[in-house]
Amino acid sequence: MCFFVTESPVPATRRSALRAAAGTERPVRCGGCGRAYELPGWLALTLVGTLTGDAIAAHVVKWPHGVRIEVRRCARCAGSIARTVES
Ligand SMILES: [Zn+2]
């Protein structure tokens, strides 16, 4: 009897980070409740924190210069939503 071991696909973490950076003009969707925020609604949310430069570089291999991550609190479920912002 033969068994074949297939390797699981490479995690798409890095790719999704780059895609998120490219899609800064699209609405942000809360991962908790699914509510979508256009830019004005997003800016009205409570800012929980901002990740910049070195903090991001510690987690990703390549990161576009001048791009930071804002984390805001969802108005519906109070979950944290991260969005890339170009400065
Ligand atoms: Zn939510």
PDB file of the backbone (N, CA, C, O) and the ligand in Angstrom, with CONECT records:
HET     ZN  A 101       1
ATOM      1  N   MET A   1       0.845  -1.200   0.000  1.00  0.00           N
ATOM      2  CA  MET A   1       0.000   0.000   0.000  1.00  0.00           C
ATOM      3  C   MET A   1       0.881   1.252   0.000  1.00  0.00           C
ATOM      4  O   MET A   1       1.899   1.315   0.689  1.00  0.00           O
ATOM      5  N   CYS A   2       0.470   2.227  -0.776  1.00  0.00           N
ATOM      6  CA  CYS A   2       1.252   3.456  -0.896  1.00  0.00           C
ATOM      7  C   CYS A   2       0.548   4.645  -0.258  1.00  0.00           C
ATOM      8  O   CYS A   2      -0.673   4.789  -0.320  1.00  0.00           O
ATOM      9  N   PHE A   3       1.343   5.463   0.338  1.00  0.00           N
ATOM     10  CA  PHE A   3       0.793   6.714   0.868  1.00  0.00           C
ATOM     11  C   PHE A   3       1.542   7.880   0.250  1.00  0.00           C
ATOM     12  O   PHE A   3       2.770   7.875   0.178  1.00  0.00           O
ATOM     13  N   PHE A   4       0.818   8.847  -0.180  1.00  0.00           N
ATOM     14  CA  PHE A   4       1.437  10.047  -0.726  1.00  0.00           C
ATOM     15  C   PHE A   4       1.265  11.202   0.245  1.00  0.00           C
ATOM     16  O   PHE A   4       0.157  11.492   0.697  1.00  0.00           O
ATOM     17  N   VAL A   5       2.351  11.840   0.552  1.00  0.00           N
ATOM     18  CA  VAL A   5       2.281  13.000   1.448  1.00  0.00           C
ATOM     19  C   VAL A   5       2.371  14.260   0.602  1.00  0.00           C
ATOM     20  O   VAL A   5       3.376  14.506  -0.065  1.00  0.00           O
ATOM     21  N   THR A   6       1.327  15.038   0.637  1.00  0.00           N
ATOM     22  CA  THR A   6       1.344  16.302  -0.107  1.00  0.00           C
ATOM     23  C   THR A   6       1.601  17.446   0.866  1.00  0.00           C
ATOM     24  O   THR A   6       1.036  17.495   1.958  1.00  0.00           O
ATOM     25  N   GLU A   7       2.448  18.344   0.454  1.00  0.00           N
ATOM     26  CA  GLU A   7       2.737  19.487   1.308  1.00  0.00           C
ATOM     27  C   GLU A   7       1.612  20.505   1.206  1.00  0.00           C
ATOM     28  O   GLU A   7       1.062  20.749   0.132  1.00  0.00           O
ATOM     29  N   SER A   8       1.290  21.081   2.328  1.00  0.00           N
ATOM     30  CA  SER A   8       0.257  22.112   2.302  1.00  0.00           C
ATOM     31  C   SER A   8       0.798  23.341   1.578  1.00  0.00           C
ATOM     32  O   SER A   8       1.998  23.614   1.607  1.00  0.00           O
ATOM     33  N   PRO A   9      -0.110  24.085   0.923  1.00  0.00           N
ATOM     34  CA  PRO A   9       0.333  25.268   0.171  1.00  0.00           C
ATOM     35  C   PRO A   9       1.018  26.287   1.078  1.00  0.00           C
ATOM     36  O   PRO A   9       0.751  26.352   2.278  1.00  0.00           O
ATOM     37  N   VAL A  10       1.885  27.059   0.494  1.00  0.00           N
ATOM     38  CA  VAL A  10       2.562  28.124   1.240  1.00  0.00           C
ATOM     39  C   VAL A  10       1.523  29.141   1.716  1.00  0.00           C
ATOM     40  O   VAL A  10       0.677  29.579   0.936  1.00  0.00           O
ATOM     41  N   PRO A  11       1.587  29.509   2.972  1.00  0.00           N
ATOM     42  CA  PRO A  11       0.635  30.513   3.476  1.00  0.00           C
ATOM     43  C   PRO A  11       0.674  31.790   2.643  1.00  0.00           C
ATOM     44  O   PRO A  11       1.741  32.248   2.236  1.00  0.00           O
ATOM     45  N   ALA A  12      -0.501  32.354   2.396  1.00  0.00           N
ATOM     46  CA  ALA A  12      -0.590  33.521   1.506  1.00  0.00           C
ATOM     47  C   ALA A  12      -0.446  34.831   2.261  1.00  0.00           C
ATOM     48  O   ALA A  12      -0.843  35.887   1.769  1.00  0.00           O
ATOM     49  N   THR A  13       0.117  34.759   3.443  1.00  0.00           N
ATOM     50  CA  THR A  13       0.191  35.951   4.288  1.00  0.00           C
ATOM     51  C   THR A  13       0.873  37.118   3.584  1.00  0.00           C
ATOM     52  O   THR A  13       0.378  38.245   3.588  1.00  0.00           O
ATOM     53  N   ARG A  14       2.021  36.820   2.981  1.00  0.00           N
ATOM     54  CA  ARG A  14       2.773  37.903   2.352  1.00  0.00           C
ATOM     55  C   ARG A  14       2.009  38.474   1.154  1.00  0.00           C
ATOM     56  O   ARG A  14       1.962  39.686   0.945  1.00  0.00           O
ATOM     57  N   ARG A  15       1.410  37.559   0.369  1.00  0.00           N
ATOM     58  CA  ARG A  15       0.693  38.021  -0.814  1.00  0.00           C
ATOM     59  C   ARG A  15      -0.515  38.876  -0.425  1.00  0.00           C
ATOM     60  O   ARG A  15      -0.776  39.903  -1.052  1.00  0.00           O
ATOM     61  N   SER A  16      -1.244  38.460   0.598  1.00  0.00           N
ATOM     62  CA  SER A  16      -2.428  39.216   0.986  1.00  0.00           C
ATOM     63  C   SER A  16      -2.047  40.574   1.558  1.00  0.00           C
ATOM     64  O   SER A  16      -2.806  41.535   1.435  1.00  0.00           O
ATOM     65  N   ALA A  17      -0.884  40.659   2.177  1.00  0.00           N
ATOM     66  CA  ALA A  17      -0.432  41.948   2.690  1.00  0.00           C
ATOM     67  C   ALA A  17      -0.172  42.908   1.544  1.00  0.00           C
ATOM     68  O   ALA A  17      -0.503  44.092   1.621  1.00  0.00           O
ATOM     69  N   LEU A  18       0.427  42.385   0.475  1.00  0.00           N
ATOM     70  CA  LEU A  18       0.707  43.234  -0.676  1.00  0.00           C
ATOM     71  C   LEU A  18      -0.585  43.638  -1.373  1.00  0.00           C
ATOM     72  O   LEU A  18      -0.723  44.768  -1.841  1.00  0.00           O
ATOM     73  N   ARG A  19      -1.530  42.703  -1.436  1.00  0.00           N
ATOM     74  CA  ARG A  19      -2.796  43.016  -2.089  1.00  0.00           C
ATOM     75  C   ARG A  19      -3.543  44.071  -1.282  1.00  0.00           C
ATOM     76  O   ARG A  19      -4.183  44.953  -1.854  1.00  0.00           O
ATOM     77  N   ALA A  20      -3.466  43.986   0.028  1.00  0.00           N
ATOM     78  CA  ALA A  20      -4.127  44.973   0.877  1.00  0.00           C
ATOM     79  C   ALA A  20      -3.512  46.346   0.653  1.00  0.00           C
ATOM     80  O   ALA A  20      -4.215  47.357   0.654  1.00  0.00           O
ATOM     81  N   ALA A  21      -2.204  46.379   0.463  1.00  0.00           N
ATOM     82  CA  ALA A  21      -1.529  47.649   0.251  1.00  0.00           C
ATOM     83  C   ALA A  21      -1.945  48.278  -1.069  1.00  0.00           C
ATOM     84  O   ALA A  21      -1.998  49.501  -1.195  1.00  0.00           O
ATOM     85  N   ALA A  22      -2.241  47.433  -2.053  1.00  0.00           N
ATOM     86  CA  ALA A  22      -2.611  47.948  -3.369  1.00  0.00           C
ATOM     87  C   ALA A  22      -4.055  48.425  -3.398  1.00  0.00           C
ATOM     88  O   ALA A  22      -4.412  49.266  -4.222  1.00  0.00           O
ATOM     89  N   GLY A  23      -4.881  47.901  -2.514  1.00  0.00           N
ATOM     90  CA  GLY A  23      -6.302  48.212  -2.582  1.00  0.00           C
ATOM     91  C   GLY A  23      -6.753  49.235  -1.566  1.00  0.00           C
ATOM     92  O   GLY A  23      -7.780  49.054  -0.912  1.00  0.00           O
ATOM     93  N   THR A  24      -5.995  50.308  -1.426  1.00  0.00           N
ATOM     94  CA  THR A  24      -6.291  51.283  -0.385  1.00  0.00           C
ATOM     95  C   THR A  24      -7.548  52.087  -0.656  1.00  0.00           C
ATOM     96  O   THR A  24      -8.073  52.722   0.258  1.00  0.00           O
ATOM     97  N   GLU A  25      -8.055  52.080  -1.904  1.00  0.00           N
ATOM     98  CA  GLU A  25      -9.228  52.893  -2.207  1.00  0.00           C
ATOM     99  C   GLU A  25     -10.528  52.117  -2.043  1.00  0.00           C
ATOM    100  O   GLU A  25     -11.612  52.696  -2.117  1.00  0.00           O
ATOM    101  N   ARG A  26     -10.426  50.817  -1.821  1.00  0.00           N
ATOM    102  CA  ARG A  26     -11.639  50.028  -1.675  1.00  0.00           C
ATOM    103  C   ARG A  26     -12.171  50.118  -0.251  1.00  0.00           C
ATOM    104  O   ARG A  26     -11.423  50.416   0.680  1.00  0.00           O
ATOM    105  N   PRO A  27     -13.480  49.856  -0.083  1.00  0.00           N
ATOM    106  CA  PRO A  27     -14.038  49.877   1.270  1.00  0.00           C
ATOM    107  C   PRO A  27     -13.346  48.858   2.163  1.00  0.00           C
ATOM    108  O   PRO A  27     -12.895  47.812   1.696  1.00  0.00           O
ATOM    109  N   VAL A  28     -13.270  49.167   3.424  1.00  0.00           N
ATOM    110  CA  VAL A  28     -12.684  48.261   4.396  1.00  0.00           C
ATOM    111  C   VAL A  28     -13.815  47.457   5.019  1.00  0.00           C
ATOM    112  O   VAL A  28     -14.842  48.009   5.413  1.00  0.00           O
ATOM    113  N   ARG A  29     -13.611  46.142   5.102  1.00  0.00           N
ATOM    114  CA  ARG A  29     -14.672  45.304   5.667  1.00  0.00           C
ATOM    115  C   ARG A  29     -14.220  44.736   7.007  1.00  0.00           C
ATOM    116  O   ARG A  29     -13.101  44.240   7.143  1.00  0.00           O
ATOM    117  N   CYS A  30     -15.096  44.815   7.980  1.00  0.00           N
ATOM    118  CA  CYS A  30     -14.799  44.279   9.300  1.00  0.00           C
ATOM    119  C   CYS A  30     -14.791  42.760   9.240  1.00  0.00           C
ATOM    120  O   CYS A  30     -15.730  42.146   8.733  1.00  0.00           O
ATOM    121  N   GLY A  31     -13.723  42.155   9.760  1.00  0.00           N
ATOM    122  CA  GLY A  31     -13.624  40.706   9.756  1.00  0.00           C
ATOM    123  C   GLY A  31     -14.559  40.062  10.772  1.00  0.00           C
ATOM    124  O   GLY A  31     -14.829  38.863  10.703  1.00  0.00           O
ATOM    125  N   GLY A  32     -15.049  40.856  11.709  1.00  0.00           N
ATOM    126  CA  GLY A  32     -15.914  40.318  12.743  1.00  0.00           C
ATOM    127  C   GLY A  32     -17.379  40.255  12.327  1.00  0.00           C
ATOM    128  O   GLY A  32     -18.018  39.210  12.449  1.00  0.00           O
ATOM    129  N   CYS A  33     -17.913  41.380  11.834  1.00  0.00           N
ATOM    130  CA  CYS A  33     -19.347  41.437  11.536  1.00  0.00           C
ATOM    131  C   CYS A  33     -19.622  41.654  10.047  1.00  0.00           C
ATOM    132  O   CYS A  33     -20.769  41.567   9.609  1.00  0.00           O
ATOM    133  N   GLY A  34     -18.577  41.936   9.269  1.00  0.00           N
ATOM    134  CA  GLY A  34     -18.768  42.066   7.822  1.00  0.00           C
ATOM    135  C   GLY A  34     -19.193  43.448   7.364  1.00  0.00           C
ATOM    136  O   GLY A  34     -19.396  43.661   6.168  1.00  0.00           O
ATOM    137  N   ARG A  35     -19.334  44.389   8.283  1.00  0.00           N
ATOM    138  CA  ARG A  35     -19.741  45.736   7.896  1.00  0.00           C
ATOM    139  C   ARG A  35     -18.627  46.398   7.079  1.00  0.00           C
ATOM    140  O   ARG A  35     -17.452  46.321   7.438  1.00  0.00           O
ATOM    141  N   ALA A  36     -19.010  47.048   5.982  1.00  0.00           N
ATOM    142  CA  ALA A  36     -18.030  47.708   5.124  1.00  0.00           C
ATOM    143  C   ALA A  36     -18.024  49.203   5.392  1.00  0.00           C
ATOM    144  O   ALA A  36     -19.071  49.815   5.601  1.00  0.00           O
ATOM    145  N   TYR A  37     -16.839  49.776   5.383  1.00  0.00           N
ATOM    146  CA  TYR A  37     -16.693  51.212   5.603  1.00  0.00           C
ATOM    147  C   TYR A  37     -16.022  51.859   4.407  1.00  0.00           C
ATOM    148  O   TYR A  37     -14.939  51.441   3.997  1.00  0.00           O
ATOM    149  N   GLU A  38     -16.661  52.883   3.843  1.00  0.00           N
ATOM    150  CA  GLU A  38     -15.994  53.716   2.859  1.00  0.00           C
ATOM    151  C   GLU A  38     -15.040  54.632   3.631  1.00  0.00           C
ATOM    152  O   GLU A  38     -15.074  54.684   4.860  1.00  0.00           O
ATOM    153  N   LEU A  39     -14.198  55.343   2.902  1.00  0.00           N
ATOM    154  CA  LEU A  39     -13.163  56.151   3.557  1.00  0.00           C
ATOM    155  C   LEU A  39     -13.697  57.107   4.637  1.00  0.00           C
ATOM    156  O   LEU A  39     -13.140  57.138   5.735  1.00  0.00           O
ATOM    157  N   PRO A  40     -14.764  57.896   4.362  1.00  0.00           N
ATOM    158  CA  PRO A  40     -15.246  58.822   5.411  1.00  0.00           C
ATOM    159  C   PRO A  40     -15.696  58.084   6.665  1.00  0.00           C
ATOM    160  O   PRO A  40     -15.415  58.524   7.780  1.00  0.00           O
ATOM    161  N   GLY A  41     -16.384  56.978   6.491  1.00  0.00           N
ATOM    162  CA  GLY A  41     -16.839  56.194   7.634  1.00  0.00           C
ATOM    163  C   GLY A  41     -15.675  55.611   8.403  1.00  0.00           C
ATOM    164  O   GLY A  41     -15.679  55.560   9.633  1.00  0.00           O
ATOM    165  N   TRP A  42     -14.663  55.165   7.642  1.00  0.00           N
ATOM    166  CA  TRP A  42     -13.455  54.613   8.252  1.00  0.00           C
ATOM    167  C   TRP A  42     -12.756  55.650   9.118  1.00  0.00           C
ATOM    168  O   TRP A  42     -12.332  55.359  10.236  1.00  0.00           O
ATOM    169  N   LEU A  43     -12.641  56.858   8.589  1.00  0.00           N
ATOM    170  CA  LEU A  43     -11.925  57.914   9.309  1.00  0.00           C
ATOM    171  C   LEU A  43     -12.676  58.333  10.571  1.00  0.00           C
ATOM    172  O   LEU A  43     -12.076  58.880  11.496  1.00  0.00           O
ATOM    173  N   ALA A  44     -13.981  58.080  10.614  1.00  0.00           N
ATOM    174  CA  ALA A  44     -14.778  58.458  11.783  1.00  0.00           C
ATOM    175  C   ALA A  44     -14.651  57.449  12.913  1.00  0.00           C
ATOM    176  O   ALA A  44     -15.044  57.729  14.046  1.00  0.00           O
ATOM    177  N   LEU A  45     -14.103  56.276  12.611  1.00  0.00           N
ATOM    178  CA  LEU A  45     -13.962  55.253  13.641  1.00  0.00           C
ATOM    179  C   LEU A  45     -12.836  55.595  14.608  1.00  0.00           C
ATOM    180  O   LEU A  45     -11.907  56.327  14.267  1.00  0.00           O
ATOM    181  N   THR A  46     -12.933  55.060  15.806  1.00  0.00           N
ATOM    182  CA  THR A  46     -11.897  55.276  16.815  1.00  0.00           C
ATOM    183  C   THR A  46     -10.588  54.625  16.379  1.00  0.00           C
ATOM    184  O   THR A  46     -10.550  53.442  16.041  1.00  0.00           O
ATOM    185  N   LEU A  47      -9.518  55.415  16.392  1.00  0.00           N
ATOM    186  CA  LEU A  47      -8.206  54.895  16.026  1.00  0.00           C
ATOM    187  C   LEU A  47      -7.608  54.148  17.213  1.00  0.00           C
ATOM    188  O   LEU A  47      -7.379  54.728  18.274  1.00  0.00           O
ATOM    189  N   VAL A  48      -7.361  52.869  17.023  1.00  0.00           N
ATOM    190  CA  VAL A  48      -6.814  52.040  18.100  1.00  0.00           C
ATOM    191  C   VAL A  48      -5.296  52.101  18.113  1.00  0.00           C
ATOM    192  O   VAL A  48      -4.672  52.123  19.174  1.00  0.00           O
ATOM    193  N   GLY A  49      -4.708  52.128  16.918  1.00  0.00           N
ATOM    194  CA  GLY A  49      -3.258  52.185  16.843  1.00  0.00           C
ATOM    195  C   GLY A  49      -2.785  52.299  15.411  1.00  0.00           C
ATOM    196  O   GLY A  49      -3.556  52.071  14.479  1.00  0.00           O
ATOM    197  N   THR A  50      -1.541  52.645  15.231  1.00  0.00           N
ATOM    198  CA  THR A  50      -0.952  52.741  13.909  1.00  0.00           C
ATOM    199  C   THR A  50       0.375  51.994  13.892  1.00  0.00           C
ATOM    200  O   THR A  50       1.212  52.175  14.776  1.00  0.00           O
ATOM    201  N   LEU A  51       0.558  51.157  12.882  1.00  0.00           N
ATOM    202  CA  LEU A  51       1.826  50.451  12.721  1.00  0.00           C
ATOM    203  C   LEU A  51       2.607  51.119  11.601  1.00  0.00           C
ATOM    204  O   LEU A  51       2.076  51.337  10.512  1.00  0.00           O
ATOM    205  N   THR A  52       3.836  51.436  11.860  1.00  0.00           N
ATOM    206  CA  THR A  52       4.656  52.068  10.837  1.00  0.00           C
ATOM    207  C   THR A  52       6.005  51.362  10.712  1.00  0.00           C
ATOM    208  O   THR A  52       6.404  50.558  11.554  1.00  0.00           O
ATOM    209  N   GLY A  53       6.671  51.697   9.637  1.00  0.00           N
ATOM    210  CA  GLY A  53       8.039  51.285   9.356  1.00  0.00           C
ATOM    211  C   GLY A  53       8.561  50.033  10.024  1.00  0.00           C
ATOM    212  O   GLY A  53       8.271  48.920   9.586  1.00  0.00           O
ATOM    213  N   ASP A  54       9.329  50.210  11.080  1.00  0.00           N
ATOM    214  CA  ASP A  54      10.037  49.109  11.716  1.00  0.00           C
ATOM    215  C   ASP A  54       9.088  48.058  12.294  1.00  0.00           C
ATOM    216  O   ASP A  54       9.381  46.863  12.251  1.00  0.00           O
ATOM    217  N   ALA A  55       7.965  48.500  12.828  1.00  0.00           N
ATOM    218  CA  ALA A  55       7.018  47.563  13.429  1.00  0.00           C
ATOM    219  C   ALA A  55       6.479  46.603  12.375  1.00  0.00           C
ATOM    220  O   ALA A  55       6.279  45.420  12.648  1.00  0.00           O
ATOM    221  N   ILE A  56       6.246  47.117  11.169  1.00  0.00           N
ATOM    222  CA  ILE A  56       5.734  46.275  10.094  1.00  0.00           C
ATOM    223  C   ILE A  56       6.858  45.424   9.514  1.00  0.00           C
ATOM    224  O   ILE A  56       6.664  44.242   9.229  1.00  0.00           O
ATOM    225  N   ALA A  57       8.020  46.018   9.343  1.00  0.00           N
ATOM    226  CA  ALA A  57       9.150  45.319   8.732  1.00  0.00           C
ATOM    227  C   ALA A  57       9.556  44.090   9.536  1.00  0.00           C
ATOM    228  O   ALA A  57      10.176  43.172   8.999  1.00  0.00           O
ATOM    229  N   ALA A  58       9.211  44.070  10.813  1.00  0.00           N
ATOM    230  CA  ALA A  58       9.541  42.923  11.658  1.00  0.00           C
ATOM    231  C   ALA A  58       8.695  41.707  11.286  1.00  0.00           C
ATOM    232  O   ALA A  58       9.039  40.577  11.632  1.00  0.00           O
ATOM    233  N   HIS A  59       7.580  41.944  10.577  1.00  0.00           N
ATOM    234  CA  HIS A  59       6.657  40.850  10.287  1.00  0.00           C
ATOM    235  C   HIS A  59       6.599  40.473   8.815  1.00  0.00           C
ATOM    236  O   HIS A  59       6.214  39.350   8.489  1.00  0.00           O
ATOM    237  N   VAL A  60       6.962  41.362   7.935  1.00  0.00           N
ATOM    238  CA  VAL A  60       6.885  41.058   6.513  1.00  0.00           C
ATOM    239  C   VAL A  60       8.260  41.209   5.871  1.00  0.00           C
ATOM    240  O   VAL A  60       9.109  41.962   6.348  1.00  0.00           O
ATOM    241  N   VAL A  61       8.456  40.486   4.793  1.00  0.00           N
ATOM    242  CA  VAL A  61       9.752  40.512   4.119  1.00  0.00           C
ATOM    243  C   VAL A  61       9.936  41.823   3.359  1.00  0.00           C
ATOM    244  O   VAL A  61      10.986  42.462   3.427  1.00  0.00           O
ATOM    245  N   LYS A  62       8.891  42.201   2.639  1.00  0.00           N
ATOM    246  CA  LYS A  62       8.975  43.411   1.837  1.00  0.00           C
ATOM    247  C   LYS A  62       7.783  44.301   2.144  1.00  0.00           C
ATOM    248  O   LYS A  62       6.649  43.826   2.214  1.00  0.00           O
ATOM    249  N   TRP A  63       8.030  45.552   2.323  1.00  0.00           N
ATOM    250  CA  TRP A  63       6.925  46.459   2.633  1.00  0.00           C
ATOM    251  C   TRP A  63       7.145  47.768   1.885  1.00  0.00           C
ATOM    252  O   TRP A  63       8.231  48.343   1.957  1.00  0.00           O
ATOM    253  N   PRO A  64       6.123  48.250   1.165  1.00  0.00           N
ATOM    254  CA  PRO A  64       6.292  49.485   0.396  1.00  0.00           C
ATOM    255  C   PRO A  64       6.627  50.664   1.307  1.00  0.00           C
ATOM    256  O   PRO A  64       6.037  50.825   2.376  1.00  0.00           O
ATOM    257  N   HIS A  65       7.555  51.461   0.883  1.00  0.00           N
ATOM    258  CA  HIS A  65       7.974  52.621   1.669  1.00  0.00           C
ATOM    259  C   HIS A  65       6.819  53.610   1.799  1.00  0.00           C
ATOM    260  O   HIS A  65       6.098  53.863   0.833  1.00  0.00           O
ATOM    261  N   GLY A  66       6.650  54.157   2.977  1.00  0.00           N
ATOM    262  CA  GLY A  66       5.638  55.177   3.183  1.00  0.00           C
ATOM    263  C   GLY A  66       4.239  54.640   3.446  1.00  0.00           C
ATOM    264  O   GLY A  66       3.295  55.418   3.587  1.00  0.00           O
ATOM    265  N   VAL A  67       4.096  53.337   3.511  1.00  0.00           N
ATOM    266  CA  VAL A  67       2.779  52.756   3.796  1.00  0.00           C
ATOM    267  C   VAL A  67       2.714  52.342   5.254  1.00  0.00           C
ATOM    268  O   VAL A  67       3.606  51.658   5.756  1.00  0.00           O
ATOM    269  N   ARG A  68       1.658  52.757   5.927  1.00  0.00           N
ATOM    270  CA  ARG A  68       1.490  52.350   7.324  1.00  0.00           C
ATOM    271  C   ARG A  68       0.145  51.640   7.477  1.00  0.00           C
ATOM    272  O   ARG A  68      -0.693  51.675   6.576  1.00  0.00           O
ATOM    273  N   ILE A  69      -0.043  51.012   8.603  1.00  0.00           N
ATOM    274  CA  ILE A  69      -1.287  50.301   8.868  1.00  0.00           C
ATOM    275  C   ILE A  69      -2.010  50.979  10.018  1.00  0.00           C
ATOM    276  O   ILE A  69      -1.457  51.160  11.102  1.00  0.00           O
ATOM    277  N   GLU A  70      -3.261  51.352   9.761  1.00  0.00           N
ATOM    278  CA  GLU A  70      -4.085  51.920  10.815  1.00  0.00           C
ATOM    279  C   GLU A  70      -5.037  50.842  11.327  1.00  0.00           C
ATOM    280  O   GLU A  70      -5.611  50.078  10.552  1.00  0.00           O
ATOM    281  N   VAL A  71      -5.189  50.800  12.635  1.00  0.00           N
ATOM    282  CA  VAL A  71      -6.134  49.859  13.236  1.00  0.00           C
ATOM    283  C   VAL A  71      -7.222  50.667  13.917  1.00  0.00           C
ATOM    284  O   VAL A  71      -6.948  51.480  14.799  1.00  0.00           O
ATOM    285  N   ARG A  72      -8.466  50.434  13.496  1.00  0.00           N
ATOM    286  CA  ARG A  72      -9.591  51.172  14.083  1.00  0.00           C
ATOM    287  C   ARG A  72     -10.635  50.207  14.621  1.00  0.00           C
ATOM    288  O   ARG A  72     -10.669  49.033  14.254  1.00  0.00           O
ATOM    289  N   ARG A  73     -11.479  50.721  15.494  1.00  0.00           N
ATOM    290  CA  ARG A  73     -12.485  49.892  16.146  1.00  0.00           C
ATOM    291  C   ARG A  73     -13.799  49.946  15.383  1.00  0.00           C
ATOM    292  O   ARG A  73     -14.311  51.026  15.089  1.00  0.00           O
ATOM    293  N   CYS A  74     -14.346  48.770  15.061  1.00  0.00           N
ATOM    294  CA  CYS A  74     -15.603  48.695  14.332  1.00  0.00           C
ATOM    295  C   CYS A  74     -16.726  49.288  15.175  1.00  0.00           C
ATOM    296  O   CYS A  74     -16.836  49.000  16.367  1.00  0.00           O
ATOM    297  N   ALA A  75     -17.577  50.137  14.535  1.00  0.00           N
ATOM    298  CA  ALA A  75     -18.659  50.792  15.259  1.00  0.00           C
ATOM    299  C   ALA A  75     -19.774  49.815  15.609  1.00  0.00           C
ATOM    300  O   ALA A  75     -20.551  50.076  16.527  1.00  0.00           O
ATOM    301  N   ARG A  76     -19.866  48.704  14.900  1.00  0.00           N
ATOM    302  CA  ARG A  76     -20.950  47.764  15.149  1.00  0.00           C
ATOM    303  C   ARG A  76     -20.575  46.690  16.173  1.00  0.00           C
ATOM    304  O   ARG A  76     -21.321  46.437  17.118  1.00  0.00           O
ATOM    305  N   CYS A  77     -19.392  46.052  15.973  1.00  0.00           N
ATOM    306  CA  CYS A  77     -19.057  44.915  16.844  1.00  0.00           C
ATOM    307  C   CYS A  77     -17.830  45.196  17.717  1.00  0.00           C
ATOM    308  O   CYS A  77     -17.429  44.343  18.509  1.00  0.00           O
ATOM    309  N   ALA A  78     -17.232  46.385  17.577  1.00  0.00           N
ATOM    310  CA  ALA A  78     -16.061  46.786  18.372  1.00  0.00           C
ATOM    311  C   ALA A  78     -14.834  45.943  18.071  1.00  0.00           C
ATOM    312  O   ALA A  78     -13.870  45.959  18.837  1.00  0.00           O
ATOM    313  N   GLY A  79     -14.855  45.203  16.959  1.00  0.00           N
ATOM    314  CA  GLY A  79     -13.686  44.451  16.556  1.00  0.00           C
ATOM    315  C   GLY A  79     -12.641  45.375  15.951  1.00  0.00           C
ATOM    316  O   GLY A  79     -12.955  46.492  15.540  1.00  0.00           O
ATOM    317  N   SER A  80     -11.414  44.915  15.898  1.00  0.00           N
ATOM    318  CA  SER A  80     -10.336  45.706  15.320  1.00  0.00           C
ATOM    319  C   SER A  80     -10.245  45.480  13.815  1.00  0.00           C
ATOM    320  O   SER A  80     -10.271  44.338  13.354  1.00  0.00           O
ATOM    321  N   ILE A  81     -10.137  46.566  13.047  1.00  0.00           N
ATOM    322  CA  ILE A  81     -10.016  46.482  11.606  1.00  0.00           C
ATOM    323  C   ILE A  81      -8.718  47.168  11.205  1.00  0.00           C
ATOM    324  O   ILE A  81      -8.461  48.303  11.607  1.00  0.00           O
ATOM    325  N   ALA A  82      -7.906  46.488  10.420  1.00  0.00           N
ATOM    326  CA  ALA A  82      -6.641  47.064   9.966  1.00  0.00           C
ATOM    327  C   ALA A  82      -6.763  47.493   8.523  1.00  0.00           C
ATOM    328  O   ALA A  82      -7.397  46.806   7.722  1.00  0.00           O
ATOM    329  N   ARG A  83      -6.158  48.631   8.178  1.00  0.00           N
ATOM    330  CA  ARG A  83      -6.221  49.150   6.821  1.00  0.00           C
ATOM    331  C   ARG A  83      -4.889  49.808   6.507  1.00  0.00           C
ATOM    332  O   ARG A  83      -4.315  50.504   7.345  1.00  0.00           O
ATOM    333  N   THR A  84      -4.410  49.585   5.305  1.00  0.00           N
ATOM    334  CA  THR A  84      -3.151  50.226   4.930  1.00  0.00           C
ATOM    335  C   THR A  84      -3.426  51.657   4.472  1.00  0.00           C
ATOM    336  O   THR A  84      -4.431  51.930   3.815  1.00  0.00           O
ATOM    337  N   VAL A  85      -2.537  52.545   4.822  1.00  0.00           N
ATOM    338  CA  VAL A  85      -2.665  53.963   4.477  1.00  0.00           C
ATOM    339  C   VAL A  85      -1.332  54.447   3.937  1.00  0.00           C
ATOM    340  O   VAL A  85      -0.288  54.242   4.556  1.00  0.00           O
ATOM    341  N   GLU A  86      -1.374  55.093   2.770  1.00  0.00           N
ATOM    342  CA  GLU A  86      -0.146  55.655   2.217  1.00  0.00           C
ATOM    343  C   GLU A  86       0.026  57.074   2.721  1.00  0.00           C
ATOM    344  O   GLU A  86      -0.916  57.867   2.697  1.00  0.00           O
ATOM    345  N   SER A  87       1.218  57.391   3.174  1.00  0.00           N
ATOM    346  CA  SER A  87       1.445  58.744   3.692  1.00  0.00           C
ATOM    347  C   SER A  87       2.093  59.607   2.643  1.00  0.00           C
ATOM    348  O   SER A  87       2.364  60.782   2.891  1.00  0.00           O
TER     349      SER A  87
HETATM  350 ZN    ZN A 101     -17.531  44.720  13.027  1.00  0.00          ZN2+
END
